[in-house]
Amino acid sequence: MRDIVKHFPGAKALDGVDLDIRAGEVHCLLGQNGAGKSTLIKVLAGAHQPTSGQISWKGEPVTIPTTMAALRMGIATMYQELDVVDGLTVAENIFLGHELSSGGVLHRSAALEQTRELLQRLGHPEIPPQREVGRLSAAGKQIVSMARALSHEAQLIIMDEPSAVLDPEEVENLFRVVRSLRDQGVAVVYISHRLDEIRQIGDRITVLKDGRTAATSLTVTDTPTRELISLMTGHEVTSDFGGTASGPTSSDPLLEVDGLAIDGVFEPVTFDVRPGEIVGLAGLVGAGRSEILETVYGARRATAGEVRIKGKKLRRGSIASAVDQGVGLAPEERKSQGLLLDQPIYRNITLSTFARFGRSGLLNERAERAAAQKQAESLHLSPADVTPNIRTLSGGNQQKAMLARWLVHGCDVLLLDEPTRGVDVGARAEIYSLVRELSRQGTAVLMVSSEIEEVLGLADRILVVADGRVVHTGPSNDIDEHRVLDLVMEGAHT
């Protein structure tokens, strides 16, 4: 790809990007949210047409008018939100859109056999071709998506944040599959915000910033992490977690969780969070961490126990009761669970505070926009204009908007589920700093993160969750990442 430019109405998403990819390599594409990564891979995948620039494939100039044209050429894309259909089988998903048939008759036995061969090639012969994809784990669904790419005889596979929903063991298996593909001569474009992953899996690196190529063809082994961060952000990020933990400001808890449980999901758990304290839930994906958070918020109905805010008991299974008492949640799946993507940014920010802007049954939109604008500016939302639909924002800025919602609301207890998932290194530092500042102002924070380093770096106390049980509770500075992993693995097998 040479000098790729892409204009959208009122914006230039790409401004002369260069990228070259070799057969049999893992080429990592880095950049902050909004740097142009998604637009670039959509151009390569045929989903967008470049305004100008040249694409060459195997040495020949080409145009890629559609995604199907890209697939026919051998270019397949795995987006962060996997495009599998839960109600179809593994084999049906793999051959969706290019079913094996002749004369209008589907060749199901041939599809099953080829599915087995593809899964064997990916090192996952244990996945049954006739199983519904909805019954697979997130890691299993990714393998199905990769098998679909290979069913098109893909020679280049683009992977957009493939590890975002995986636990450490599943990430290791993903890396094994990627290395196997590379060894078979397949080229892989790997997009991730996790720089440690780049070190483990990548061969060369291209960095984008503000729609331009900041650097390209960097070798992973010869490029320091500090240099990568500087290229992405334009400056050095000096503090990963926003300073040292401030600790609780009061001995009286704001949030009390007493014997809370859901039969078959997680066992009774008891803990509290005091004003100014950050408590982290650590563990593997599926351990029950998010379920605990959602039950505290009332999004799930507990079968035992209770939740109290400032000593007042919340109604089971009632989000309204939690919000009324000052509890806010930034969910893991912000696009599907937290945001109204086709509504303006300001409406998403004020979503939990409508009553404040209403009078005599009418909504004062001017006051609503003004309140949202103030928070957007304080959080350095980019762009600062709060009138466009929120789907136009990058992932990091969407997450800032989620936090702005609860700043406008003025919550006492903030629940954060994977607060930096899919967020670049620069935005991460800003979110860490914001969480720290909220705790310093007396907010009680309960957070879930699959990144153990993040939990240990932010939290004052940590609860390790394994197989629906809390297997450890204690100060975060009394435990390290290796011990957390040991506890997780021990707890999952007892």
C-alpha positions in Angstrom: 0.0 0.0 0.0 1.5 3.3 -1.1 0.5 6.8 -0.2 -3.1 5.7 0.8 -5.4 8.7 1.3 -9.0 8.3 2.5 -11.5 11.2 2.9 -14.8 11.1 4.7 -17.2 14.0 4.8 -15.5 16.6 6.9 -12.5 14.5 7.8 -9.3 13.0 6.4 -8.9 9.5 8.0 -5.8 8.5 6.1 -3.2 11.0 4.8 -0.6 9.2 2.8 -0.1 5.8 4.6 2.5 3.3 3.4 2.4 -0.4 4.4 4.2 -3.5 2.9 3.5 -7.0 4.0 5.6 -10.1 3.2 4.5 -13.7 2.9 5.2 -15.8 6.0 5.5 -12.9 8.4 3.4 -11.4 11.3 3.3 -7.6 10.6 2.0 -5.7 13.6 0.0 -2.5 13.1 0.1 -0.1 16.0 -1.4 3.3 16.7 -3.7 5.1 19.2 -7.5 4.9 18.8 -8.3 7.2 15.9 -4.9 6.8 14.3 -6.4 5.3 11.1 -5.8 1.5 11.7 -9.4 0.5 11.2 -9.8 2.6 8.1 -6.6 1.2 6.6 -7.5 -2.4 7.1 -11.0 -1.7 5.7 -9.3 -0.3 2.6 -7.2 -3.4 2.3 -10.3 -5.6 2.9 -12.4 -3.9 0.2 -14.8 -2.4 2.7 -13.6 1.2 1.9 -12.3 2.6 -1.4 -9.2 4.8 -1.1 -9.5 8.4 -2.2 -6.1 8.1 -3.7 -3.0 5.9 -3.5 -2.0 2.5 -4.9 -2.4 -1.1 -3.7 -0.3 -3.8 -5.2 -0.9 -7.5 -4.7 1.9 -10.0 -5.6 3.7 -7.2 -7.4 0.7 -6.2 -9.6 -1.4 -3.0 -9.1 -4.9 -3.9 -8.1 -8.2 -2.3 -7.0 -10.3 -4.1 -4.3 -13.9 -3.0 -5.0 -15.6 -5.3 -2.4 -14.9 -7.5 0.5 -15.8 -10.5 -1.7 -13.2 -9.4 -4.2 -10.7 -9.3 -1.4 -11.6 -12.8 -0.3 -11.3 -14.1 -3.9 -7.8 -12.5 -4.0 -6.9 -14.3 -0.8 -7.2 -11.4 1.7 -9.4 -12.2 4.8 -10.2 -10.1 7.8 -11.1 -11.0 11.4 -12.7 -8.0 13.0 -12.7 -7.4 16.8 -16.4 -8.1 16.9 -16.4 -11.6 15.4 -18.8 -12.1 12.6 -19.9 -15.6 13.4 -23.5 -16.6 13.5 -24.3 -18.3 16.9 -27.3 -20.2 15.6 -25.4 -22.0 12.8 -23.0 -24.9 13.1 -19.2 -24.6 12.9 -19.2 -26.0 9.3 -22.1 -23.8 8.3 -20.2 -20.7 9.6 -17.0 -21.6 7.8 -18.6 -22.0 4.4 -21.2 -19.2 4.9 -21.5 -17.3 1.6 -19.5 -19.9 -0.4 -21.4 -23.1 0.4 -20.1 -26.3 -1.2 -22.9 -27.1 -3.7 -23.7 -28.2 -7.2 -27.0 -28.0 -9.1 -28.6 -26.3 -6.1 -27.7 -29.2 -3.8 -25.5 -28.6 -0.7 -22.7 -31.1 -0.2 -22.9 -31.4 3.6 -20.6 -34.3 4.0 -17.9 -32.6 2.0 -18.3 -29.4 4.1 -17.9 -31.5 7.3 -14.8 -33.2 6.0 -13.2 -30.0 4.9 -14.1 -28.4 8.2 -12.3 -31.2 10.0 -9.2 -30.7 7.8 -9.2 -26.9 8.5 -9.6 -27.4 12.3 -6.8 -29.9 12.2 -4.6 -27.5 10.3 -5.3 -24.9 13.1 -4.5 -27.4 15.8 -8.1 -27.8 17.0 -9.4 -31.1 15.9 -11.5 -31.3 19.1 -14.0 -28.7 17.9 -17.0 -30.7 16.5 -18.0 -29.4 13.0 -21.7 -29.9 13.7 -21.7 -28.0 17.0 -23.6 -24.7 17.2 -21.1 -21.9 17.3 -23.1 -20.2 20.1 -22.0 -23.0 22.4 -18.3 -22.3 21.9 -16.1 -20.1 24.0 -14.8 -16.8 22.6 -11.5 -18.6 21.8 -13.4 -21.3 19.9 -15.3 -18.7 17.9 -12.0 -17.1 16.9 -10.7 -20.5 15.6 -13.9 -20.8 13.5 -13.3 -17.3 12.1 -9.7 -18.3 11.2 -11.0 -21.5 9.6 -13.4 -19.5 7.5 -10.5 -17.3 6.3 -8.5 -20.4 5.4 -11.5 -21.9 3.6 -11.1 -19.0 1.1 -7.4 -20.1 0.7 -6.4 -16.8 2.3 -2.8 -15.8 1.9 -3.1 -12.7 4.0 -5.2 -12.7 7.3 -5.9 -9.4 9.1 -6.5 -9.9 12.8 -8.0 -6.9 14.6 -7.5 -7.2 18.4 -7.8 -11.0 18.4 -6.8 -11.4 22.0 -9.2 -8.8 23.5 -11.6 -11.4 25.1 -9.2 -14.2 25.7 -7.6 -15.4 29.0 -3.8 -15.9 29.1 -4.0 -19.6 28.3 -6.2 -18.9 25.3 -3.8 -16.1 24.1 -0.9 -18.6 24.2 -2.9 -21.0 22.0 -3.8 -18.1 19.6 -0.1 -17.4 19.3 0.6 -21.0 18.5 -2.0 -20.9 15.7 -0.6 -17.6 14.3 3.0 -19.0 14.3 1.7 -22.1 12.5 0.0 -20.0 9.8 3.2 -17.9 9.4 5.3 -21.1 9.0 2.9 -22.2 6.3 3.6 -19.0 4.4 0.5 -17.1 5.3 1.0 -13.4 6.0 -0.7 -12.0 9.1 -1.5 -8.4 9.9 -1.8 -8.3 13.7 -3.4 -5.3 15.5 -3.2 -5.1 19.2 -2.9 -2.4 21.9 -0.9 -4.8 24.1 2.7 -4.1 23.5 3.8 -7.3 25.3 1.9 -9.3 22.7 3.7 -7.6 19.9 7.0 -8.7 21.4 5.9 -12.3 21.5 4.2 -12.7 18.1 5.5 -10.0 15.7 8.2 -9.8 13.1 7.9 -6.2 11.9 5.9 -3.2 13.0 4.2 -0.2 11.3 3.0 2.6 13.5 0.3 5.1 12.5 -0.4 8.4 14.1 -3.1 10.9 13.0 -3.7 9.1 9.7 -0.1 9.1 8.7 2.7 6.5 8.8 4.9 7.4 11.8 7.3 4.5 11.1 7.2 1.4 9.1 9.2 -1.9 8.7 10.5 -1.6 12.3 11.9 -4.9 13.5 10.3 -6.1 16.8 13.6 -7.2 18.3 15.4 -3.9 17.6 12.7 -1.4 18.6 12.4 -0.5 22.3 8.9 -0.2 23.8 9.6 3.4 24.8 10.2 4.3 21.2 7.0 2.6 20.1 5.0 4.6 22.7 6.6 7.8 21.6 5.8 7.1 17.9 2.2 6.4 18.8 1.5 9.3 21.1 4.0 11.9 20.0 5.4 12.1 23.5 6.6 9.8 26.3 4.1 8.3 28.6 5.8 8.6 32.0 3.2 7.0 34.3 1.4 3.8 33.5 -1.2 3.8 36.3 -1.7 7.4 37.2 0.4 7.5 40.3 0.4 5.6 43.5 -2.7 4.3 45.2 -4.3 6.8 47.5 -6.2 4.2 49.6 -9.5 4.6 51.4 -10.4 8.0 52.9 -12.9 6.6 55.5 -13.3 3.4 57.5 -17.0 3.3 56.8 -17.7 1.4 53.6 -19.7 2.9 50.7 -20.4 -0.5 49.1 -21.1 -3.6 51.1 -21.5 -7.0 49.4 -22.7 -9.7 51.9 -23.0 -13.3 50.8 -24.0 -12.3 47.3 -24.5 -15.4 45.0 -26.2 -16.7 41.9 -26.9 -20.5 41.9 -24.7 -22.1 39.3 -22.8 -18.9 38.4 -20.8 -17.8 41.4 -20.7 -18.8 45.1 -21.4 -16.5 48.0 -19.0 -13.5 48.0 -18.5 -10.9 50.8 -16.4 -7.7 50.6 -16.7 -4.0 50.9 -15.3 -0.9 49.2 -14.7 2.3 51.1 -14.6 5.9 49.9 -11.5 6.6 47.9 -10.6 2.9 47.6 -10.1 0.9 44.4 -10.8 -2.9 44.7 -9.9 -5.1 41.8 -11.4 -8.5 40.7 -8.7 -10.6 39.0 -9.1 -14.0 37.3 -9.6 -15.6 33.9 -12.3 -14.9 31.4 -15.4 -16.9 32.6 -14.3 -17.1 36.2 -17.4 -15.1 37.4 -15.8 -11.6 37.8 -18.2 -9.8 35.4 -21.1 -11.7 36.8 -20.3 -10.4 40.3 -20.1 -6.8 39.0 -23.4 -7.1 37.1 -25.2 -8.5 40.1 -24.0 -5.7 42.3 -25.4 -3.3 39.7 -28.7 -5.2 39.5 -28.3 -6.3 35.9 -28.4 -9.9 37.2 -30.8 -11.0 40.0 -29.0 -12.6 43.0 -30.3 -15.8 44.5 -28.7 -15.1 47.8 -27.1 -12.2 49.8 -27.5 -8.5 49.5 -25.8 -5.3 48.4 -25.8 -2.1 50.5 -24.9 1.4 49.5 -24.2 3.7 52.6 -25.9 1.1 54.6 -29.1 1.0 52.5 -30.1 -2.3 50.9 -30.6 -2.4 47.2 -33.4 -4.3 45.6 -32.3 -7.5 43.9 -32.2 -7.3 40.1 -33.0 -3.6 40.0 -30.6 -1.3 38.1 -32.9 1.6 38.9 -32.3 1.0 42.6 -28.6 0.9 42.1 -28.5 4.1 40.0 -30.8 5.9 42.4 -28.3 5.2 45.2 -25.3 6.4 43.2 -23.9 3.3 41.5 -22.6 3.6 38.0 -21.4 0.8 35.6 -19.0 1.0 32.6 -19.7 -2.4 31.0 -17.2 -4.7 29.2 -19.1 -4.6 25.9 -19.6 -0.8 25.7 -21.0 -0.9 22.2 -23.7 -3.4 22.9 -24.3 -2.9 26.6 -23.5 0.7 27.3 -23.9 3.0 24.3 -26.6 4.1 22.0 -24.4 4.2 18.9 -26.8 6.1 16.6 -27.5 8.8 19.2 -25.3 12.0 19.8 -22.3 11.9 22.1 -24.0 14.3 24.5 -27.1 12.1 24.8 -24.9 9.1 25.7 -23.2 11.2 28.3 -26.5 12.4 29.9 -28.3 9.1 29.5 -28.6 8.4 33.3 -29.3 12.0 34.2 -32.3 13.0 32.1 -34.4 14.1 35.0 -31.9 16.9 35.8 -32.5 18.4 32.4 -36.3 18.2 32.3 -39.0 20.6 33.3 -42.7 20.3 33.0 -42.2 17.2 30.9 -39.9 18.9 28.4 -36.2 18.2 27.9 -33.8 21.2 28.0 -31.4 20.0 25.3 -29.3 23.2 25.6 -28.5 22.5 29.2 -28.0 18.8 28.4 -25.5 19.6 25.7 -23.7 22.1 27.9 -23.3 19.6 30.8 -22.0 17.0 28.3 -19.6 19.5 26.7 -18.1 20.5 30.0 -17.3 16.8 30.8 -16.0 16.1 27.3 -13.6 19.0 27.6 -12.4 18.0 31.0 -11.7 14.5 29.8 -10.0 15.7 26.6 -12.5 13.9 24.4 -11.4 14.0 20.8 -13.1 15.5 18.9 -14.5 17.8 21.6 -17.8 18.4 19.6 -20.5 16.4 21.4 -23.1 16.6 18.6 -22.0 13.7 16.2 -23.2 10.2 16.8 -21.1 8.4 19.3 -20.3 5.6 16.8 -17.9 8.1 15.1 -15.6 8.1 18.1 -12.6 5.8 18.6 -12.8 3.1 21.2 -10.8 5.1 23.8 -13.0 8.1 23.3 -16.2 6.0 23.6 -14.8 4.7 26.9 -14.2 8.3 28.1 -17.8 9.1 27.2 -19.0 6.2 29.3 -17.0 7.6 32.3 -18.3 11.1 31.5 -21.8 9.7 31.9 -21.2 8.9 35.6 -19.3 12.1 36.2 -22.4 14.0 35.1 -24.5 11.7 37.3 -22.2 12.1 40.3 -22.0 8.5 41.3 -20.5 7.4 44.7 -19.7 3.8 43.6 -18.2 3.2 40.1 -18.1 -0.3 38.6 -15.6 -0.8 35.8 -15.6 -3.9 33.7 -12.5 -4.2 31.5 -12.0 -0.3 31.5 -9.2 -0.3 28.9 -10.3 -3.1 26.6 -9.5 -2.1 23.0 -8.0 1.2 24.2 -4.6 2.5 23.1 -1.6 3.2 25.3 -2.2 7.0 25.4 -5.9 6.7 26.2 -5.1 4.1 28.8 -2.9 6.5 30.7 -5.6 9.1 30.7 -8.2 6.6 31.9 -5.9 5.4 34.7 -5.3 9.0 35.7 -9.1 9.6 35.7 -9.8 6.6 37.8 -7.2 7.7 40.3 -8.6 11.2 40.4 -12.1 9.8 41.1 -10.8 7.7 44.0 -9.0 10.8 45.4 -12.3 12.6 45.3 -13.9 9.8 47.4 -15.5 7.6 44.8 -15.4 3.9 45.7 -14.2 1.9 42.6 -14.8 -1.8 41.9 -13.0 -2.9 38.8 -12.6 -6.1 36.7 -9.7 -6.6 34.3 -8.2 -9.6 32.5 -4.8 -7.8 32.6 -3.4 -8.8 36.0 -0.7 -6.1 35.8 -3.5 -3.5 35.4 -5.4 -4.8 38.5 -2.2 -4.8 40.6 -1.2 -1.4 39.3 -4.5 0.3 40.0 -6.2 -1.4 42.9 -5.6 -1.0 46.6 -7.0 -4.4 47.4 -7.5 -7.4 45.1 -9.9 -10.4 45.1 -8.8 -13.3 43.0 -11.8 -15.2 41.4 -11.5 -18.7 40.0 -14.4 -20.9 38.9 -17.0 -18.7 40.6 -15.2 -18.6 43.9 -13.1 -15.9 45.6 -9.9 -17.8 46.4 -7.8 -14.9 47.7 -8.4 -11.4 49.2 -5.7 -9.0 50.3 -3.7 -5.8 49.6 -2.5 -5.6 46.0 1.1 -4.8 47.1 1.3 -8.2 48.9 0.9 -10.3 45.8 2.5 -10.4 42.3 1.3 -11.5 38.9 2.8 -15.0 39.1 1.1 -15.7 42.4 -2.2 -14.5 41.0 -1.9 -16.9 38.1 -1.0 -19.7 40.5 -4.1 -19.0 42.6 -6.3 -18.8 39.5 -5.0 -22.2 38.2 -5.2 -23.9 41.6 -8.7 -22.6 42.1 -9.9 -23.7 38.7 -8.9 -27.3 39.4 -10.3 -27.7 42.9 
